[in-house]
Amino acid sequence: MPTLADVVEIAEVLGTKAVFPVKDRCIAVRNRHSSCHKCSEACPAGAVYAEKNKLEFDAAACMSCGACTTACPVEALVPLLPDDETLGRAARIVVEETGGVAVFACARIASKGVGDPAKYAEVPCMARIEESLLVELASEGVRDIVLVDGVCKTCKYRSCVPRFDEVVRTATKLISVQGGLARISRTSEFPDCALVDNKWELLSESRRGFFTSMGTRAADAATETVKYLVGKNPENQVQEKLRDFLQITESGSLPQFSPERRGRLLDSMYAIGEAAAHEATETTEAIEPAEAIEPARLETRLFGSVEIDEEKCRACTMCTVFCPTGALTKSTIAPEDGVGSYLEFSASDCVQCNLCADACLNKCLTVHPVVSVDELFDFEPRLIHLPDKPKNKGIGAAFRTPKPSSRRPVKQ
């Protein structure tokens, strides 16, 4: 059990950081050969380093944009200012205040005093916004999601713009493929529903509210993160050494986990699909059965599909050892012909971290960014056939030399 001093120390650290690194989740920490550098590529300040079994975060250099927390596929970087729960709660209050519109604003445009602070949720940079929040709002019936940012060309966060645009495109795809009607728009002007009525009356109040909320967010984030790290894992020390944590489990893999955002995202997508199907049933008349429609396919940064070249595979199953989410596991199902074995692949658990491909000794595994929507919501995993393992020729086989011939050489 962690001591009280451990909890206090963590709380104090969290209160001064915008991001909390959970090192044992990091792909680069799990395998030194990982090709994932998404966090450091996203960070405009060079505050994050992930490579060769190390995840390092420089709080002093961090600009609090949140880009790294959105880019990380396994949530090894947890945002705290604001944290996901606080931001989601703020967005829902805004929806009530605006009459159904979810408005987000970056700190730069918020400082202009044009928008009413009660009618938008503020983030340091739009790079802090990620897909699960946008899709979750859409699943709750929000039809308009407006993202208001300042002039990015002169902003210190401007390198984050391409990734933020990708988030908007991805969220739009995920909503529309399920039949959702929510519209996500990015603009540099506050919508009419979020404009301030009396700028001077709100100025002092908004400033006081801002600093109060920031302090509350930091405290709430510290408390919630400590609860997560300590309360959910009471048998482990919070400051546990990585080499003690990253041990092979009874199933033959490293410890696995389910990213929380991924669960919320899939639940929201399912809810959108159910609502769209129900609405279509009530508003349309019976239609003659049509030809079979090809299942919808998605190309996103969030999900992946695994393929294995059976001719190159040696059935070492090293990919299942390092998979962080359990998307790839060994199957207990045996082929009917008795030849080879199976892996089970779950598309809904795949975060496209590419660690399975990086760990593959024979480079026979490929991760594709295109997935079938049907497979995404299929409870049954897809079976991937593997060949039989090569027969072991013995440890000394490679060192044996042929016996010298007893025949005398023929004279020329």
C-alpha positions as CSV (number, residue, x, y, z in Angstrom):
1,M,0.0,0.0,0.0
2,P,1.3,3.5,-0.8
3,T,2.0,5.7,2.2
4,L,0.3,9.0,2.9
5,A,3.6,10.7,2.0
6,D,3.4,9.0,-1.4
7,V,-0.1,10.4,-2.0
8,V,0.8,13.9,-0.9
9,E,3.9,13.9,-3.0
10,I,1.9,12.9,-6.1
11,A,-0.9,15.4,-5.4
12,E,1.7,18.2,-5.1
13,V,3.4,17.2,-8.3
14,L,0.1,17.0,-10.2
15,G,-1.0,20.4,-9.0
16,T,1.9,22.0,-10.8
17,K,1.7,20.1,-14.1
18,A,-0.5,20.3,-17.1
19,V,0.3,16.7,-18.0
20,F,0.9,13.7,-15.9
21,P,3.1,10.9,-17.6
22,V,2.0,7.3,-16.9
23,K,5.3,5.7,-17.9
24,D,4.2,2.0,-17.7
25,R,1.7,2.6,-20.5
26,C,4.1,4.2,-22.9
27,I,4.8,2.1,-26.1
28,A,8.5,3.2,-26.1
29,V,8.8,2.0,-22.5
30,R,7.3,-1.4,-23.2
31,N,9.7,-2.1,-26.1
32,R,12.9,-0.2,-26.9
33,H,12.4,-1.0,-30.6
34,S,9.1,0.9,-30.8
35,S,8.7,3.3,-33.7
36,C,6.1,5.4,-31.9
37,H,7.2,9.1,-31.4
38,K,3.7,10.6,-31.7
39,C,3.9,12.6,-28.5
40,S,7.3,14.2,-29.2
41,E,6.2,14.9,-32.8
42,A,3.1,16.6,-31.5
43,C,4.8,18.7,-28.8
44,P,5.7,22.2,-30.1
45,A,8.0,22.8,-27.1
46,G,10.1,19.6,-27.1
47,A,8.9,18.9,-23.6
48,V,8.2,15.2,-24.2
49,Y,10.7,12.5,-25.0
50,A,9.8,8.8,-25.6
51,E,12.4,6.4,-26.8
52,K,14.5,3.4,-25.8
53,N,12.5,2.4,-22.7
54,K,12.2,6.0,-21.5
55,L,9.3,8.5,-21.2
56,E,10.5,11.8,-20.0
57,F,8.4,15.0,-19.5
58,D,9.8,18.4,-18.8
59,A,7.1,20.3,-16.9
60,A,9.1,23.6,-17.1
61,A,9.3,23.5,-20.9
62,C,5.6,22.4,-21.3
63,M,3.3,25.1,-22.8
64,S,0.1,23.3,-21.6
65,C,-1.3,23.0,-25.1
66,G,-2.4,19.4,-24.6
67,A,-1.3,18.2,-28.0
68,C,0.7,15.3,-26.7
69,T,-2.2,14.0,-24.7
70,T,-4.3,13.9,-27.8
71,A,-1.6,12.3,-29.9
72,C,-0.7,9.4,-27.5
73,P,-2.6,6.3,-28.6
74,V,-2.4,4.6,-25.2
75,E,-3.1,7.6,-22.9
76,A,0.3,7.5,-21.4
77,L,0.1,11.3,-21.1
78,V,-2.9,12.4,-19.0
79,P,-4.1,16.0,-19.4
80,L,-4.8,17.8,-16.2
81,L,-5.5,21.5,-17.1
82,P,-8.2,20.7,-17.9
83,D,-8.7,17.0,-17.4
84,D,-11.2,15.0,-19.5
85,E,-13.9,14.9,-16.8
86,T,-13.7,18.7,-16.1
87,L,-13.8,19.6,-19.8
88,G,-16.7,17.3,-20.5
89,R,-18.6,18.8,-17.5
90,A,-17.9,22.3,-18.7
91,A,-19.1,21.5,-22.2
92,R,-22.4,20.1,-21.0
93,I,-23.0,23.3,-18.9
94,V,-22.3,25.4,-22.1
95,V,-24.9,23.3,-24.0
96,E,-27.5,24.2,-21.5
97,E,-26.5,27.9,-21.4
98,T,-26.5,28.3,-25.2
99,G,-29.7,26.3,-25.9
100,G,-28.0,23.3,-27.5
101,V,-24.7,24.4,-29.0
102,A,-21.4,23.2,-27.6
103,V,-18.9,26.0,-27.9
104,F,-15.1,25.6,-27.2
105,A,-12.6,28.5,-27.3
106,C,-8.9,28.6,-27.1
107,A,-7.3,30.8,-24.5
108,R,-6.1,33.3,-27.1
109,I,-9.6,34.1,-28.5
110,A,-11.1,33.9,-25.0
111,S,-8.8,36.7,-23.9
112,K,-10.5,39.1,-26.3
113,G,-13.5,39.3,-24.1
114,V,-15.9,38.9,-27.0
115,G,-17.5,35.7,-25.8
116,D,-19.5,35.1,-22.7
117,P,-17.3,32.9,-20.4
118,A,-20.5,31.1,-19.2
119,K,-21.3,30.1,-22.8
120,Y,-18.0,28.4,-23.9
121,A,-15.6,25.9,-22.5
122,E,-12.0,27.2,-22.6
123,V,-8.9,25.1,-23.5
124,P,-5.3,26.4,-23.7
125,C,-5.2,25.3,-27.4
126,M,-7.6,23.5,-29.7
127,A,-5.0,20.7,-29.8
128,R,-6.4,19.7,-26.4
129,I,-9.7,18.6,-28.0
130,E,-9.9,15.0,-29.0
131,E,-12.4,12.7,-30.8
132,S,-14.0,10.9,-27.9
133,L,-15.4,14.2,-26.4
134,L,-16.8,15.4,-29.7
135,V,-18.4,12.1,-30.5
136,E,-19.8,11.8,-27.0
137,L,-21.5,15.2,-27.3
138,A,-23.0,14.1,-30.6
139,S,-24.3,10.9,-29.0
140,E,-26.1,13.1,-26.4
141,G,-28.1,14.9,-29.1
142,V,-25.9,18.0,-29.6
143,R,-26.2,19.0,-33.2
144,D,-23.8,22.0,-33.4
145,I,-20.3,21.8,-32.0
146,V,-18.4,25.1,-32.6
147,L,-14.6,25.4,-32.1
148,V,-13.5,29.0,-31.9
149,D,-9.8,29.7,-32.1
150,G,-7.6,32.8,-32.6
151,V,-5.2,33.6,-35.4
152,C,-3.1,30.5,-35.5
153,K,-0.5,31.9,-37.9
154,T,1.0,34.0,-35.1
155,C,0.3,31.7,-32.2
156,K,3.0,29.8,-30.3
157,Y,0.9,26.6,-30.8
158,R,0.6,27.0,-34.5
159,S,2.4,23.7,-35.3
160,C,-0.5,21.9,-33.7
161,V,-3.0,23.0,-36.3
162,P,-2.6,20.1,-38.8
163,R,-3.2,17.5,-36.0
164,F,-6.2,19.4,-34.7
165,D,-7.6,19.5,-38.2
166,E,-7.2,15.7,-38.3
167,V,-9.1,15.3,-35.1
168,V,-12.0,17.3,-36.5
169,R,-12.0,15.2,-39.7
170,T,-11.8,12.0,-37.8
171,A,-14.6,12.9,-35.4
172,T,-16.8,14.0,-38.3
173,K,-16.2,10.6,-40.0
174,L,-17.0,8.6,-36.9
175,I,-20.3,10.5,-36.4
176,S,-21.4,10.4,-40.0
177,V,-20.6,6.7,-40.6
178,Q,-23.1,5.9,-37.8
179,G,-25.8,8.1,-39.2
180,G,-25.3,11.0,-36.9
181,L,-26.2,14.6,-37.9
182,A,-24.0,16.6,-35.6
183,R,-21.9,19.3,-37.3
184,I,-18.4,20.2,-36.2
185,S,-17.3,23.6,-37.4
186,R,-14.1,25.6,-36.8
187,T,-14.2,29.3,-36.8
188,S,-12.5,32.5,-35.6
189,E,-15.8,34.1,-34.6
190,F,-18.0,33.3,-31.6
191,P,-21.5,32.2,-32.6
192,D,-24.3,34.6,-31.7
193,C,-25.5,32.3,-28.9
194,A,-22.1,32.7,-27.1
195,L,-21.5,36.4,-27.5
196,V,-21.2,38.6,-24.4
197,D,-24.1,41.0,-23.8
198,N,-22.2,43.5,-21.6
199,K,-18.5,43.3,-21.9
200,W,-17.7,45.6,-19.0
201,E,-20.0,43.9,-16.5
202,L,-18.5,40.5,-17.2
203,L,-14.8,41.5,-17.4
204,S,-14.0,41.4,-13.6
205,E,-16.3,38.5,-12.9
206,S,-14.9,36.4,-15.7
207,R,-11.3,37.0,-14.5
208,R,-12.2,36.0,-11.0
209,G,-14.0,32.9,-12.3
210,F,-11.1,32.0,-14.5
211,F,-8.5,31.9,-11.8
212,T,-10.8,30.2,-9.4
213,S,-11.7,27.5,-11.9
214,M,-8.1,26.9,-12.8
215,G,-7.2,26.3,-9.2
216,T,-10.2,24.0,-8.8
217,R,-9.4,22.0,-11.9
218,A,-5.8,21.5,-10.7
219,A,-7.0,20.2,-7.4
220,D,-9.7,18.0,-8.9
221,A,-7.3,16.6,-11.5
222,A,-4.8,15.8,-8.8
223,T,-7.4,14.1,-6.6
224,E,-8.9,12.0,-9.5
225,T,-5.5,11.0,-10.8
226,V,-4.3,9.9,-7.4
227,K,-7.5,7.9,-7.0
228,Y,-6.9,6.2,-10.3
229,L,-3.2,5.4,-9.7
230,V,-3.7,4.5,-6.0
231,G,-7.3,3.4,-5.5
232,K,-7.6,1.1,-8.5
233,N,-4.2,-0.5,-7.8
234,P,-3.9,-0.7,-4.0
235,E,-1.5,-3.6,-4.2
236,N,1.1,-1.7,-6.2
237,Q,3.3,1.1,-5.1
238,V,2.7,4.3,-7.1
239,Q,6.4,4.9,-7.5
240,E,6.9,1.3,-8.6
241,K,9.9,0.6,-10.7
242,L,9.2,-0.1,-14.4
243,R,11.2,-3.3,-14.4
244,D,9.0,-4.6,-11.6
245,F,5.8,-3.6,-13.4
246,L,6.7,-4.8,-16.9
247,Q,6.7,-8.5,-16.1
248,I,5.2,-11.3,-18.2
249,T,1.7,-12.3,-16.9
250,E,0.3,-15.8,-16.6
251,S,-1.2,-15.4,-20.1
252,G,2.3,-14.8,-21.5
253,S,2.0,-11.1,-22.2
254,L,3.0,-7.8,-20.6
255,P,0.4,-6.1,-18.5
256,Q,-2.5,-4.9,-20.6
257,F,-5.1,-2.1,-20.2
258,S,-8.1,-0.5,-21.9
259,P,-7.7,3.2,-22.6
260,E,-10.7,5.0,-21.1
261,R,-11.2,7.4,-24.1
262,R,-11.5,4.4,-26.4
263,G,-14.4,2.9,-24.3
264,R,-16.3,6.2,-24.3
265,L,-15.8,6.6,-28.0
266,L,-17.1,3.2,-28.9
267,D,-20.1,3.6,-26.6
268,S,-20.9,7.0,-28.1
269,M,-20.6,5.7,-31.7
270,Y,-22.9,2.8,-30.8
271,A,-25.5,5.1,-29.3
272,I,-25.4,7.3,-32.4
273,G,-26.0,4.3,-34.6
274,E,-28.9,3.1,-32.5
275,A,-30.5,6.5,-32.4
276,A,-30.1,6.9,-36.2
277,A,-31.6,3.4,-36.8
278,H,-34.6,4.1,-34.5
279,E,-35.2,7.4,-36.2
280,A,-35.1,5.9,-39.6
281,T,-37.6,3.2,-38.6
282,E,-40.1,5.7,-37.3
283,T,-39.8,8.2,-40.2
284,T,-39.7,5.9,-43.3
285,E,-42.1,3.5,-44.7
286,A,-41.3,-0.1,-45.4
287,I,-38.9,-0.5,-48.3
288,E,-38.4,-3.5,-50.5
289,P,-35.2,-5.4,-49.6
290,A,-32.3,-4.1,-51.6
291,E,-29.0,-5.7,-52.7
292,A,-26.5,-6.3,-50.0
293,I,-24.6,-3.1,-49.1
294,E,-20.8,-3.4,-48.6
295,P,-19.9,-2.7,-45.0
296,A,-18.7,0.8,-44.3
297,R,-15.0,1.2,-43.8
298,L,-13.2,3.8,-41.8
299,E,-9.7,5.2,-42.2
300,T,-8.7,7.0,-39.0
301,R,-5.7,7.5,-36.7
302,L,-7.6,5.8,-33.9
303,F,-8.2,2.2,-35.0
304,G,-6.1,-0.3,-36.9
305,S,-6.5,-3.7,-38.7
306,V,-3.8,-6.3,-38.4
307,E,-2.7,-8.6,-41.3
308,I,0.0,-11.4,-41.1
309,D,2.0,-12.8,-43.9
310,E,1.7,-16.5,-43.1
311,E,4.6,-17.5,-45.4
312,K,7.0,-15.3,-43.4
313,C,5.5,-15.9,-39.9
314,R,7.3,-18.3,-37.6
315,A,4.5,-18.4,-35.0
316,C,6.6,-16.9,-32.3
317,T,3.5,-14.9,-31.0
318,M,5.9,-12.1,-29.9
319,C,3.2,-9.6,-31.1
320,T,0.8,-10.8,-28.4
321,V,3.4,-10.4,-25.7
322,F,3.8,-6.6,-26.4
323,C,0.3,-5.6,-27.5
324,P,-0.7,-3.0,-24.8
325,T,-4.5,-3.4,-25.0
326,G,-5.0,-7.1,-25.7
327,A,-6.1,-6.5,-29.3
328,L,-4.0,-9.4,-30.3
329,T,-4.1,-12.6,-28.1
330,K,-3.4,-16.3,-28.5
331,S,-6.5,-18.2,-29.2
332,T,-7.6,-21.4,-27.5
333,I,-9.4,-22.4,-30.7
334,A,-7.5,-25.0,-32.8
335,P,-7.8,-25.3,-36.6
336,E,-10.0,-28.2,-37.6
337,D,-7.3,-29.7,-39.8
338,G,-4.8,-29.6,-36.9
339,V,-2.4,-27.5,-38.9
340,G,-1.0,-24.4,-37.2
341,S,-2.8,-22.2,-34.6
342,Y,-4.9,-19.0,-34.3
343,L,-4.5,-15.5,-33.0
344,E,-7.5,-13.5,-32.0
345,F,-7.7,-9.9,-33.2
346,S,-10.2,-7.3,-31.8
347,A,-10.4,-4.2,-33.9
348,S,-12.2,-2.3,-31.2
349,D,-9.1,-2.7,-28.9
350,C,-6.5,-1.8,-31.5
351,V,-5.1,1.7,-31.0
352,Q,-2.8,1.6,-34.0
353,C,0.3,2.0,-31.9
354,N,2.2,-0.4,-34.3
355,L,4.0,-2.1,-31.4
356,C,3.0,-5.5,-32.7
357,A,4.7,-4.8,-36.0
358,D,7.8,-3.3,-34.3
359,A,8.1,-6.4,-32.1
360,C,7.7,-8.9,-34.9
361,L,11.0,-10.7,-35.4
362,N,10.3,-11.7,-39.0
363,K,8.6,-8.5,-40.1
364,C,5.5,-10.4,-41.3
365,L,2.9,-8.3,-39.6
366,T,1.3,-5.1,-40.9
367,V,-1.1,-2.6,-39.2
368,H,-3.5,-0.8,-41.6
369,P,-5.4,2.4,-40.7
370,V,-8.6,1.2,-42.5
371,V,-11.1,-0.9,-40.5
372,S,-14.6,-2.3,-41.2
373,V,-17.3,-0.7,-39.1
374,D,-19.0,-4.1,-38.7
375,E,-15.7,-5.6,-37.4
376,L,-15.4,-2.6,-35.0
377,F,-18.6,-3.5,-33.3
378,D,-18.4,-7.3,-33.6
379,F,-18.2,-9.0,-30.2
380,E,-16.4,-12.0,-31.8
381,P,-12.7,-11.4,-32.6
382,R,-11.3,-12.2,-36.0
383,L,-9.2,-15.3,-36.2
384,I,-5.8,-15.0,-37.8
385,H,-4.2,-18.3,-38.9
386,L,-0.6,-19.0,-38.0
387,P,1.6,-21.8,-39.4
388,D,3.1,-24.5,-37.3
389,K,6.3,-23.5,-35.5
390,P,9.5,-24.6,-37.1
391,K,10.9,-27.7,-35.6
392,N,13.8,-27.1,-33.2
393,K,16.9,-28.6,-34.6
394,G,18.7,-28.4,-31.3
395,I,21.0,-25.7,-29.8
396,G,24.2,-27.1,-31.3
397,A,22.8,-27.5,-34.8
398,A,24.2,-24.2,-36.0
399,F,27.7,-25.1,-34.6
400,R,28.0,-28.6,-35.9
401,T,30.6,-29.1,-38.7
402,P,30.4,-32.0,-41.1
403,K,32.6,-35.0,-40.3
404,P,35.8,-35.2,-42.4
405,S,35.7,-37.6,-45.3
406,S,37.6,-40.9,-44.8
407,R,38.3,-41.1,-48.5
408,R,41.8,-40.1,-49.6
409,P,42.0,-37.2,-52.0
410,V,42.5,-38.2,-55.6
411,K,45.9,-37.2,-57.1
412,Q,45.6,-35.0,-60.1
